[in-house]
């Protein structure tokens, strides 16, 4: 069921690792702009992007472990999904949305799609544990969704940093 996905996870994992490194570069370009923001805002909007890339990288790494038993893989993926959901609650992005500090697009990319990703990650883990044929494609979709959400959010960060730097 999961053997045929090797190249996919190699590509996605490599992309996630490279994008994680680029996020460090982006942050290092304007650390003073990030530092002047409230810590809770950084925690809710900047750090999750790194977490989304790291989750895609971790999933890819788990999928590339040779001879991993489906039951063990399902447990690790389920723990990752639960951890991701707990993280989203902890960073309180939804709190910022309720306060009116997020537009609809930000809600979709910082709250909605990440929540969906981690719920689907749990579903994929259950499917893989139960040997369902839907497990592998669902997991691939989740991994790509986290990567695309991270790319979108990183781009938003770059634009925001550029706007802040151009203001006197």
Backbone bond lengths (Angstrom), bond angles and torsions (degrees), N, CA, C in turn:
res aa  C-N    CA-C-N  psi(-1)  N-CA   C-N-CA  omega(-1)  CA-C   N-CA-C  phi
1 X - - - 1.456 - - 1.528 111.22 -
2 X 1.337 118.40 -42.47 1.461 119.67 -175.35 1.530 113.38 -106.18
3 X 1.313 117.53 -6.26 1.462 119.92 -176.64 1.524 112.80 -64.68
4 X 1.324 118.70 -34.19 1.448 122.38 -176.25 1.523 114.73 -75.34
5 X 1.318 117.03 0.03 1.463 120.98 -175.57 1.538 112.68 -100.10
6 X 1.297 119.00 9.40 1.463 122.39 -173.59 1.531 112.51 -55.51
7 X 1.325 117.23 -52.68 1.473 120.36 -176.98 1.532 111.43 -65.40
8 X 1.324 116.41 -37.89 1.463 120.32 178.09 1.525 110.23 -58.15
9 X 1.332 116.97 -50.04 1.463 120.00 -177.62 1.524 112.43 -72.39
10 X 1.308 117.07 -28.13 1.458 119.87 173.54 1.533 109.83 -64.42
11 X 1.331 117.05 -44.59 1.460 121.93 178.73 1.528 111.57 -66.08
12 X 1.318 117.26 -48.51 1.463 121.06 -177.88 1.530 110.58 -65.86
13 X 1.314 117.10 -42.84 1.462 120.32 179.33 1.515 112.54 -63.41
14 X 1.322 116.41 -41.46 1.460 120.71 177.43 1.528 110.38 -64.31
15 X 1.319 115.97 -42.08 1.471 120.09 178.27 1.517 111.00 -62.88
16 X 1.326 116.85 -44.92 1.469 120.79 -179.88 1.524 110.97 -62.69
17 X 1.330 117.06 -40.61 1.467 120.19 178.97 1.531 110.85 -64.97
18 X 1.333 116.64 -43.43 1.465 120.14 179.79 1.526 110.94 -64.98
19 X 1.318 116.87 -42.14 1.466 120.01 179.74 1.528 111.93 -67.62
20 X 1.315 117.23 -33.47 1.468 120.71 174.96 1.524 109.58 -62.06
21 X 1.320 116.44 -44.93 1.463 120.42 177.46 1.513 112.16 -62.34
22 X 1.331 116.66 -40.12 1.465 119.99 178.56 1.527 111.83 -65.33
23 X 1.323 117.05 -31.90 1.466 119.40 177.01 1.533 110.37 -62.68
24 X 1.320 117.03 -37.63 1.459 119.90 176.33 1.522 110.35 -62.43
25 X 1.316 116.74 -39.64 1.465 120.82 178.17 1.520 109.96 -64.65
26 X 1.334 116.95 -46.38 1.465 120.91 -179.44 1.524 110.63 -58.51
27 X 1.310 116.73 -46.58 1.469 120.45 -179.11 1.518 110.38 -65.49
28 X 1.331 117.70 -36.36 1.466 119.95 -178.33 1.526 112.03 -71.01
29 X 1.325 118.18 -19.59 1.464 120.96 179.40 1.530 110.53 -67.85
30 X 1.305 116.66 -36.16 1.461 119.89 -176.59 1.533 111.65 -140.98
31 X 1.324 117.38 60.89 1.467 118.59 -177.51 1.527 113.22 -64.69
32 X 1.337 116.78 -28.11 1.469 119.19 -179.63 1.532 111.42 -67.16
33 X 1.332 116.98 -34.13 1.462 120.13 177.73 1.518 110.73 -67.05
34 X 1.311 116.05 -41.53 1.469 120.05 177.95 1.525 109.40 -67.71
35 X 1.323 116.94 -42.18 1.463 120.95 -176.85 1.523 112.85 -65.05
36 X 1.327 117.56 -28.72 1.468 119.04 -178.74 1.529 112.36 -79.29
37 X 1.327 117.72 -10.83 1.460 121.26 177.73 1.526 109.53 -79.39
38 X 1.330 117.72 151.95 1.463 119.23 175.55 1.531 109.81 -59.72
39 X 1.311 115.34 142.58 1.459 120.24 -177.61 1.522 111.67 -58.12
40 X 1.324 116.57 -36.83 1.461 119.78 -179.23 1.525 111.17 -65.72
41 X 1.325 117.83 -35.04 1.459 120.94 177.76 1.518 111.82 -68.82
42 X 1.318 117.19 -40.64 1.462 121.36 176.29 1.519 109.06 -62.57
43 X 1.331 115.59 -43.74 1.459 120.81 -179.41 1.529 110.72 -63.34
44 X 1.324 117.84 -34.92 1.461 121.08 -176.35 1.520 113.77 -83.69
45 X 1.347 118.19 -23.98 1.460 118.54 -172.19 1.527 115.13 -125.91
46 X 1.300 119.28 -30.13 1.464 120.49 -178.93 1.526 110.38 -90.91
47 X 1.303 116.71 -53.26 1.459 121.14 -176.69 1.529 113.06 -61.16
48 X 1.346 119.94 -38.74 1.466 117.71 178.92 1.528 113.78 -57.22
49 X 1.308 118.02 -31.95 1.457 120.03 178.08 1.520 110.19 -60.67
50 X 1.312 116.29 -42.27 1.467 120.13 176.07 1.524 110.47 -63.87
51 X 1.318 116.33 -39.39 1.465 120.55 -179.84 1.531 110.52 -65.28
52 X 1.335 118.01 -39.00 1.462 120.11 179.00 1.522 110.51 -64.20
53 X 1.336 116.93 -43.46 1.460 119.81 176.62 1.533 110.66 -63.79
54 X 1.319 116.21 -43.25 1.469 120.12 -179.44 1.528 111.31 -64.52
55 X 1.321 117.16 -36.29 1.463 119.98 177.90 1.522 110.40 -66.26
56 X 1.326 117.40 -44.39 1.470 120.44 177.25 1.531 110.36 -61.26
57 X 1.311 116.85 -39.92 1.468 121.25 177.09 1.527 110.78 -64.28
58 X 1.327 116.96 -45.10 1.468 120.72 -179.13 1.529 111.25 -64.17
59 X 1.329 117.02 -44.71 1.466 119.94 178.10 1.527 109.79 -59.05
60 X 1.315 116.34 -44.56 1.463 120.35 179.29 1.520 110.90 -61.37
61 X 1.311 116.68 -41.59 1.468 120.10 178.58 1.526 110.98 -64.72
62 X 1.334 116.69 -43.26 1.472 119.67 178.43 1.527 110.46 -59.86
63 X 1.319 116.23 -39.82 1.461 120.29 -177.37 1.532 112.29 -72.68
64 X 1.320 116.80 -18.48 1.463 119.96 179.85 1.534 112.83 -96.00
65 X 1.322 117.23 -0.52 1.465 120.04 177.33 1.535 107.84 -67.23
66 X 1.317 117.13 122.92 1.466 118.45 -178.12 1.530 111.65 -68.35
67 X 1.309 114.88 138.88 1.471 123.46 172.61 1.524 114.08 59.11
68 X 1.318 118.55 29.65 1.456 120.20 177.67 1.533 108.54 -74.94
69 X 1.302 115.69 134.78 1.461 120.93 179.37 1.532 109.34 -70.43
70 X 1.309 118.29 140.22 1.467 120.38 179.15 1.527 113.11 -55.62
71 X 1.308 117.85 -36.20 1.468 120.18 179.27 1.526 110.93 -65.57
72 X 1.322 116.96 -42.57 1.468 120.56 178.44 1.522 110.39 -66.18
73 X 1.324 116.40 -41.89 1.461 120.97 178.17 1.527 109.90 -61.59
74 X 1.327 116.19 -43.25 1.474 120.49 -179.88 1.524 111.02 -61.14
75 X 1.320 117.96 -41.24 1.467 121.31 179.45 1.529 110.54 -64.63
76 X 1.321 117.02 -46.36 1.465 120.85 -179.30 1.530 110.25 -63.16
77 X 1.317 116.92 -42.93 1.465 120.26 179.03 1.527 111.63 -66.41
78 X 1.327 117.15 -40.24 1.469 120.46 177.97 1.523 110.63 -63.47
79 X 1.315 117.56 -42.58 1.470 120.75 177.44 1.531 110.59 -62.97
80 X 1.315 117.01 -37.73 1.462 120.78 177.16 1.524 110.47 -64.74
81 X 1.332 116.77 -41.68 1.460 121.00 178.16 1.518 112.60 -64.18
82 X 1.321 116.38 -44.95 1.473 120.35 177.92 1.524 109.90 -64.33
83 X 1.331 116.30 -42.66 1.467 120.22 177.68 1.515 111.89 -61.19
84 X 1.322 117.26 -40.49 1.464 121.17 178.33 1.520 111.78 -64.43
85 X 1.320 116.97 -42.97 1.470 120.23 178.21 1.532 110.84 -64.54
86 X 1.324 116.28 -43.07 1.466 119.91 178.01 1.522 110.54 -62.24
87 X 1.318 116.74 -39.82 1.467 120.97 178.29 1.524 110.89 -61.71
88 X 1.336 117.10 -44.87 1.466 120.42 179.90 1.524 111.68 -61.13
89 X 1.308 116.70 -37.86 1.467 120.04 177.03 1.525 109.38 -67.60
90 X 1.318 117.05 -42.21 1.464 122.03 -176.60 1.523 112.59 -63.76
91 X 1.355 117.78 -38.54 1.469 119.25 -176.41 1.524 112.60 -77.18
92 X 1.296 117.18 -14.09 1.460 123.57 171.08 1.530 113.85 62.69
93 X 1.323 117.78 34.82 1.453 120.16 176.05 1.518 111.67 -60.22
94 X 1.328 116.10 -35.40 1.468 119.89 178.83 1.530 110.73 -62.69
95 X 1.328 116.79 -33.67 1.467 121.83 176.51 1.532 110.16 -58.87
96 X 1.318 117.60 -44.31 1.462 121.59 179.47 1.525 110.93 -65.07
97 X 1.339 115.91 -37.03 1.455 119.18 178.09 1.527 110.41 -64.05
98 X 1.316 117.25 -44.47 1.466 120.78 -179.77 1.521 111.07 -63.93
99 X 1.317 118.30 -31.06 1.460 121.43 177.93 1.532 111.80 -76.68
100 X 1.315 116.96 -2.35 1.460 120.49 177.79 1.503 114.26 82.71
101 X 1.334 117.49 18.75 1.455 119.97 -178.74 1.526 113.25 -95.29
102 X 1.329 116.62 5.18 1.461 120.28 178.86 1.519 109.51 -127.03
103 X 1.330 115.59 138.04 1.454 117.41 171.90 1.534 108.23 -85.95
104 X 1.326 116.24 178.95 1.467 120.78 -174.98 1.532 111.94 -61.27
105 X 1.330 117.31 -41.18 1.462 119.80 -179.21 1.524 110.97 -63.81
106 X 1.334 116.94 -42.18 1.461 119.52 177.94 1.523 110.98 -63.57
107 X 1.329 116.50 -39.77 1.468 118.91 178.33 1.523 110.17 -60.10
108 X 1.330 116.68 -44.21 1.463 120.83 -178.87 1.531 110.62 -60.68
109 X 1.346 117.03 -47.76 1.463 120.07 -172.37 1.523 114.78 -86.42
110 X 1.313 118.73 -23.88 1.463 120.42 -179.96 1.524 113.00 -99.45
111 X 1.343 117.04 -19.58 1.464 119.70 -176.65 1.526 111.60 -125.96
112 X 1.331 116.66 -58.89 1.458 121.07 -172.60 1.518 114.68 -61.31
113 X 1.323 117.44 -59.16 1.465 120.50 -177.87 1.530 113.08 -65.96
114 X 1.339 119.67 -39.63 1.466 117.81 175.07 1.539 112.47 -61.68
115 X 1.334 116.52 -41.69 1.469 119.48 177.77 1.526 109.79 -60.96
116 X 1.328 116.79 -46.90 1.462 121.23 177.74 1.532 110.64 -58.13
117 X 1.338 116.77 -42.36 1.467 121.09 -179.76 1.522 111.69 -58.13
118 X 1.324 116.15 -47.48 1.461 118.89 -176.66 1.526 112.07 -72.89
119 X 1.327 118.24 -31.20 1.464 120.77 174.19 1.537 109.28 -66.87
120 X 1.328 116.63 -44.67 1.459 120.08 177.51 1.527 112.01 -66.27
121 X 1.314 117.12 -30.88 1.468 120.39 175.16 1.528 110.13 -62.71
122 X 1.324 116.41 -42.61 1.471 119.86 175.11 1.520 110.95 -61.82
123 X 1.326 116.48 -43.92 1.469 120.54 179.03 1.529 110.74 -61.92
124 X 1.323 117.04 -42.14 1.467 120.69 178.07 1.523 110.85 -63.28
125 X 1.324 116.52 -40.44 1.470 120.25 178.58 1.523 110.53 -61.45
126 X 1.312 115.98 -43.75 1.470 120.02 178.86 1.523 110.15 -64.33
127 X 1.322 116.64 -42.56 1.465 120.89 179.25 1.524 111.29 -64.21
128 X 1.320 117.42 -42.25 1.469 120.65 178.80 1.526 109.95 -65.79
129 X 1.317 116.47 -42.51 1.465 120.04 177.51 1.517 112.51 -62.24
130 X 1.327 116.97 -32.67 1.460 121.98 178.96 1.516 113.42 -92.83
131 X 1.311 118.15 9.12 1.469 124.54 179.94 1.521 113.57 59.24
132 X 1.304 116.86 32.58 1.461 121.19 176.78 1.523 110.12 -78.62
133 X 1.315 115.46 143.32 1.466 120.74 178.61 1.526 111.85 -67.16
134 X 1.327 118.39 -18.27 1.461 121.31 -179.71 1.524 113.25 -78.58
135 X 1.316 118.24 -15.08 1.457 121.48 -175.61 1.512 114.29 -60.50
136 X 1.325 116.93 -51.04 1.471 120.60 -176.07 1.526 112.48 -65.45
137 X 1.346 120.42 -48.05 1.467 118.26 179.19 1.531 112.91 -67.46
138 X 1.324 117.17 -32.75 1.468 119.55 176.95 1.511 110.12 -64.89
139 X 1.316 116.57 -43.05 1.462 120.61 179.02 1.528 110.71 -64.33
140 X 1.313 117.68 -39.75 1.468 120.86 177.14 1.528 110.24 -62.37
141 X 1.329 116.66 -42.98 1.465 120.45 178.12 1.523 110.85 -61.31
142 X 1.326 117.30 -44.12 1.469 122.00 179.66 1.524 110.19 -60.30
143 X 1.305 116.49 -45.71 1.462 120.48 -177.37 1.531 110.68 -63.11
144 X 1.327 116.56 -44.34 1.467 119.73 177.20 1.523 111.64 -66.26
145 X 1.326 117.00 -39.21 1.463 120.09 179.45 1.525 110.78 -61.62
146 X 1.325 117.14 -44.11 1.472 119.87 177.58 1.524 111.21 -62.63
147 X 1.314 116.51 -38.70 1.459 120.33 178.91 1.531 110.60 -66.24
148 X 1.316 117.90 -45.16 1.471 121.49 -179.57 1.529 110.87 -66.34
149 X 1.320 117.21 -41.66 1.468 120.57 177.03 1.527 109.82 -61.55
150 X 1.324 116.32 -43.58 1.459 119.91 177.84 1.518 112.18 -61.94
151 X 1.329 117.08 -41.32 1.469 120.60 178.39 1.519 109.85 -62.94
152 X 1.310 117.02 -46.81 1.471 120.50 178.85 1.525 110.80 -58.15
153 X 1.330 116.45 -48.17 1.459 120.61 -177.00 1.523 111.90 -67.76
154 X 1.329 116.87 -35.49 1.467 119.91 176.72 1.527 109.85 -65.62
155 X 1.327 116.93 -40.30 1.464 120.15 177.72 1.523 110.06 -63.15
156 X 1.326 116.79 -43.99 1.466 120.04 176.24 1.525 110.99 -56.49
157 X 1.322 116.00 -41.51 1.463 120.61 179.40 1.529 110.97 -63.65
158 X 1.316 116.70 -43.92 1.473 120.74 179.47 1.528 110.04 -60.98
159 X 1.317 117.09 -45.45 1.472 120.92 179.41 1.524 110.20 -63.11
160 X 1.318 116.77 -44.44 1.466 120.95 179.80 1.532 110.88 -61.66
161 X 1.335 116.49 -44.06 1.474 120.26 178.18 1.522 111.00 -62.85
162 X 1.334 116.70 -41.74 1.470 119.47 179.03 1.525 111.36 -63.20
163 X 1.308 117.02 -40.22 1.472 120.25 178.16 1.520 111.06 -65.88
164 X 1.322 117.55 -40.25 1.465 120.56 179.61 1.517 111.49 -67.13
165 X 1.332 116.83 -37.76 1.479 120.22 -179.55 1.521 111.71 -70.42
166 X 1.329 117.32 -29.40 1.458 119.18 -176.92 1.524 112.42 -80.58
167 X 1.334 117.93 -14.76 1.474 121.05 177.49 1.514 109.85 -83.73
168 X 1.335 118.09 137.66 1.474 119.85 -178.46 1.518 111.14 -71.91
